[in-house]
Amino acid sequence: MFSGIPLADMQTMTVIAVIVGLIVLLALLIFMFSYGFLYIKALLAGAYVGIFEIVSMRLMGVNPGTIVNSRIMGTKAGLELETRLLQAHYLAGGDVPNVIRALVAASKAGIPLTFDMACAIDLAGRDVLQAVGMYVKPAVIECPDPSKGRSKVAAVAKDGIQLEAKARVTVRANVEKLVGGAWMETIIARVGEGIVTTIGSSETYKSVLENPDLISRRVLDKALDAETAFEIVSIDIADVDVGENIGAKLQADQAEADKRVAQALAERRRAMAVAREQEMQALVAENRAKVVLAEAEVPKAVAQAFREGNLGIMDYYRLRNIQADTDMRSSIGGEGGEGESGGGQSK
């Protein structure tokens, strides 16, 4: 058959055939190590995944190892999960292994957690495995949050005494509310509000000190975990301290403010009185000036009367005698200064 082919060409063709065979063999080995191993692993674990399905995962940008291992984990735990659902969650950016571990933990704990719900929680950015763990083992949170720089919640009773309280809230995850439910910050804020309301509605601070559980009972009755991702198991008052007498301090501040207002009003009245006094002094000076002007007209009137013959010399002397008698009487009565001034002006 190859009698017509030269020996050198036969050797070249043999070498080429060997190289091609080696390349094919190498490709088969790579294929087996990349995909065949996962296929055999899934087959032996009872979580069948087709070889072509594994290849298609690689072509779609899905990590076949993650999907196969997650499917094996779920199958061994008794979960029936379709490969396409796992691929869809992976392509959506979800953490497939974490979701499967959460489903396994929920299944063992009897928590009604579905695959769709777990995927939604995971895609919402919350750790679904941690949430399941918090349902099995409730967590304890401090109120107020120490990381915010406050160690206690301060409130004032009706008698004006300030109380500072710290509470420990035991919560467990509400799986059904993990999507769309409020987080821990809301629980802490609501509990703090309940503490302030309870202390503020107490007639005296002593009743709160005698019965600290009064706070926890009232807070629990308010259903503070509504529309949150958690269920409040218990609220324990860790510490209650007596603070300042805020009522007395406020009264003192109010009294000081009233004092300042009264002083301002008194100063205003004093200033008005001083201004009024100055006005009256100016008015007196004005009237005195008018009197002086009127007295200055008297000599003119006397001279006019002499010229017109309406006043005789004897009438004038009688008038002077009457004036002198008036000045004497005024000086005797203690008004000498004014009398002398008046007499001098008449002259």
C-alpha positions in Angstrom: 0.0 0.0 0.0 2.8 2.4 0.9 5.3 0.9 -1.6 5.1 3.9 -3.8 5.8 6.4 -1.0 9.4 7.2 -0.2 10.8 6.2 3.1 11.5 9.8 4.2 7.9 10.8 3.6 6.6 7.8 5.5 8.8 8.8 8.5 7.5 12.4 8.3 3.9 11.2 8.2 4.5 8.9 11.2 6.0 11.7 13.2 3.0 14.0 12.3 0.6 11.2 13.2 2.3 10.7 16.6 2.2 14.5 17.3 -1.5 14.7 16.4 -2.2 11.7 18.6 -0.3 13.2 21.5 -2.2 16.5 21.0 -5.5 14.7 21.0 -4.5 12.6 24.0 -3.4 15.8 25.8 -6.7 17.5 24.9 -8.6 14.4 26.2 -6.6 14.4 29.4 -7.3 18.2 29.9 -10.9 17.6 29.1 -11.1 14.8 31.6 -9.4 16.7 34.3 -11.5 19.8 33.7 -14.9 18.3 33.1 -14.7 14.5 33.4 -13.6 14.7 37.0 -16.6 16.9 37.9 -18.9 14.6 35.9 -17.7 11.5 37.6 -17.8 13.2 41.0 -21.4 14.3 40.5 -22.4 10.9 39.2 -20.9 9.0 42.1 -22.5 11.4 44.6 -26.0 10.9 43.1 -26.2 14.5 41.9 -26.1 13.8 38.1 -24.9 16.7 35.9 -24.4 16.0 32.2 -21.0 16.4 30.6 -22.3 18.7 28.0 -24.1 20.7 30.7 -20.7 21.2 32.4 -19.1 22.3 29.2 -22.0 24.8 28.6 -21.4 26.3 32.0 -17.8 27.1 31.1 -19.0 28.7 27.9 -21.5 30.8 29.8 -18.9 32.1 32.3 -20.2 29.9 35.1 -17.7 28.1 37.3 -18.7 24.4 36.9 -16.9 23.4 40.1 -19.0 25.8 42.2 -22.3 24.6 40.7 -21.4 20.8 40.9 -20.1 21.0 44.5 -23.1 23.0 45.6 -25.5 20.5 43.9 -23.7 17.6 45.6 -23.9 19.4 49.0 -27.7 20.0 48.5 -28.3 16.5 47.3 -26.5 14.9 50.2 -28.7 17.0 52.5 -31.9 15.8 50.8 -32.5 19.0 48.8 -33.7 18.6 45.3 -32.2 21.5 43.4 -32.1 22.0 39.6 -28.8 22.8 38.0 -30.3 25.7 36.0 -31.5 27.4 39.1 -28.0 27.3 40.6 -26.6 28.7 37.4 -29.2 31.5 37.3 -28.3 32.5 40.9 -24.6 32.4 40.0 -25.1 34.6 37.0 -27.1 37.0 39.0 -24.1 37.6 41.3 -25.2 35.4 44.2 -23.1 33.3 46.5 -24.4 29.8 45.6 -22.4 27.8 48.2 -23.5 30.1 51.0 -27.2 29.8 49.9 -26.9 26.0 49.8 -25.3 25.9 53.3 -28.1 28.1 54.6 -30.8 25.9 53.1 -29.1 22.8 54.6 -28.9 24.5 58.0 -32.6 25.7 57.7 -33.7 22.2 56.7 -32.0 20.6 59.7 -33.4 23.3 62.1 -36.9 23.0 60.7 -37.0 26.6 59.3 -39.4 27.1 56.4 -36.8 28.6 54.1 -37.2 28.1 50.3 -34.6 28.3 47.6 -36.2 31.4 46.1 -36.4 33.2 49.5 -32.7 32.3 50.2 -31.7 33.7 46.8 -33.6 36.9 47.4 -32.0 37.4 50.8 -28.5 36.7 49.3 -29.0 39.1 46.4 -30.3 41.7 48.9 -26.8 41.8 50.3 -27.5 40.0 53.5 -25.7 36.9 54.8 -28.5 34.3 54.6 -26.3 31.7 56.5 -25.8 34.2 59.3 -29.5 34.9 59.4 -30.3 31.2 59.7 -27.7 31.0 62.5 -29.4 33.9 64.3 -32.7 32.1 64.1 -31.2 28.9 65.7 -29.0 30.9 68.2 -30.6 34.3 69.0 -28.2 37.2 69.2 -27.9 39.8 72.0 -27.7 43.5 71.1 -26.9 46.4 73.3 -29.3 49.4 73.6 -27.9 52.0 73.0 -25.3 50.8 70.6 -21.8 51.3 72.4 -20.2 51.9 69.0 -22.2 55.1 68.6 -20.5 56.7 71.6 -23.4 56.3 74.1 -23.4 53.9 76.9 -26.9 54.6 78.3 -30.3 56.0 77.4 -31.2 59.1 79.5 -34.8 60.0 80.3 -36.6 62.2 82.9 -39.5 61.1 85.1 -42.4 63.4 85.9 -40.8 64.4 89.2 -37.8 65.9 87.3 -35.2 63.3 88.2 -33.1 61.9 85.3 -32.6 58.2 84.9 -30.0 56.5 82.7 -30.8 53.0 81.6 -29.1 50.3 79.5 -30.9 47.3 78.0 -29.9 44.1 76.4 -32.3 42.9 73.6 -32.3 39.2 72.6 -33.4 38.9 69.0 -33.7 36.1 66.5 -33.9 36.4 62.7 -37.3 36.5 61.1 -36.6 34.7 57.9 -39.8 35.8 56.2 -38.9 39.5 56.8 -35.3 39.4 55.9 -36.2 40.9 52.6 -37.7 44.3 53.0 -37.6 44.2 56.8 -35.8 46.8 59.0 -32.4 45.9 60.4 -30.9 46.1 63.9 -30.6 49.9 64.0 -34.4 50.1 63.9 -34.7 47.7 66.8 -32.2 49.7 68.9 -33.9 53.0 68.1 -37.4 51.6 69.0 -36.2 50.1 72.2 -34.5 53.4 73.2 -37.7 55.2 72.4 -39.7 52.7 74.6 -37.3 53.3 77.5 -37.6 57.1 77.2 -41.4 56.8 77.0 -41.7 54.5 80.0 -39.5 56.6 82.3 -41.1 59.8 81.1 -44.6 58.5 81.9 -43.6 57.4 85.5 -44.8 59.7 88.3 -41.5 59.3 90.2 -38.1 57.9 89.5 -38.4 55.6 92.5 -41.1 53.5 90.9 -38.7 52.7 88.0 -35.8 51.9 90.4 -38.1 49.6 92.4 -39.4 47.8 89.3 -36.9 47.9 86.4 -38.9 45.2 84.7 -41.6 47.8 84.2 -39.6 49.1 81.3 -39.2 45.7 79.6 -42.9 44.8 80.0 -44.1 48.1 78.5 -41.5 47.9 75.7 -42.5 44.3 74.8 -46.2 45.3 74.7 -45.5 47.8 72.0 -44.5 45.2 69.4 -41.3 47.0 68.5 -40.3 44.2 66.1 -43.1 44.9 63.6 -41.9 45.2 60.0 -38.3 44.3 61.0 -36.1 41.4 60.1 -36.0 40.2 63.7 -38.2 38.9 66.5 -37.6 40.2 70.0 -37.3 37.3 72.3 -36.7 39.3 75.5 -35.6 42.7 76.8 -33.5 42.8 79.9 -32.7 46.0 81.8 -29.0 45.7 82.5 -28.5 48.9 84.6 -30.4 51.9 85.8 -28.6 54.9 87.3 -29.9 58.1 88.8 -28.7 61.2 87.0 -29.2 64.9 87.6 -32.2 66.7 89.0 -33.3 68.1 85.7 -36.5 69.6 87.1 -34.7 71.7 89.7 -32.1 72.7 87.2 -34.8 73.8 84.7 -36.7 75.7 87.5 -33.4 77.5 88.5 -32.8 78.4 84.9 -36.3 79.7 84.5 -36.0 81.7 87.7 -32.8 83.2 86.5 -34.4 84.0 83.1 -37.4 85.6 84.9 -35.0 87.6 87.0 -33.2 88.9 84.0 -36.5 89.8 82.4 -37.6 91.7 85.5 -34.3 93.5 85.7 -34.7 94.5 82.0 -38.2 95.8 82.6 -37.1 97.7 85.7 -34.2 99.2 83.8 -36.6 100.1 81.0 -38.9 101.8 83.5 -36.0 103.6 85.2 -34.8 104.9 81.8 -38.3 106.1 81.0 -38.5 107.8 84.4 -35.2 109.6 83.8 -36.3 110.6 80.3 -39.6 111.9 81.7 -37.7 113.8 84.4 -35.5 115.5 81.8 -38.6 116.4 79.8 -40.3 117.9 82.9 -37.1 119.9 83.7 -37.0 121.2 80.2 -40.7 122.1 80.4 -40.2 124.0 83.7 -37.3 125.9 82.2 -39.4 126.7 79.2 -42.3 128.0 81.4 -39.8 130.0 83.5 -38.6 131.6 80.3 -42.1 132.5 79.4 -42.6 134.1 82.9 -39.4 136.1 82.6 -40.6 137.3 79.2 -44.0 138.2 80.6 -42.5 140.1 83.6 -40.3 142.0 81.1 -43.5 143.3 79.5 -44.7 144.9 82.8 -42.4 148.0 82.7 -43.3 148.5 79.1 -47.0 148.4 80.0 -46.5 150.9 82.9 -44.6 153.3 80.7 -47.3 153.0 78.0 -49.9 153.6 80.7 -48.0 156.8 81.8 -47.9 158.0 78.2 -51.5 157.5 77.6 -52.6 159.0 80.9 -54.1 155.8 82.2 -51.8 155.6 85.2 -51.0 158.5 87.6 -47.9 159.0 89.7 -49.9 158.3 92.9 -51.3 155.1 91.4 -47.8 154.0 90.6 -46.5 154.6 94.2 -49.5 152.7 95.6 -48.6 149.9 93.3 -45.0 149.9 94.5 -46.1 150.0 98.1 -48.3 146.9 97.5 -45.3 145.2 95.8 -43.0 146.0 98.7 -45.5 144.7 101.2 -45.9 141.5 99.2 -42.1 141.0 99.1 -41.9 141.5 102.8 -44.6 139.0 103.5 -42.9 136.5 101.1 -39.5 136.9 102.8 -41.1 136.4 106.2 -42.9 133.3 104.9 -39.6 131.7 103.6 -39.9 132.8 100.0 -37.5 135.7 100.2 -35.5 134.5 97.3 -38.4 134.4 94.9 -39.8 137.7 96.3 -36.5 139.5 95.9 -36.2 138.1 92.4 -39.7 139.2 91.5 -39.1 142.7 93.0 -35.9 143.1 91.2 -37.6 142.2 87.9 -40.4 144.7 88.6 -38.0 147.4 89.0 
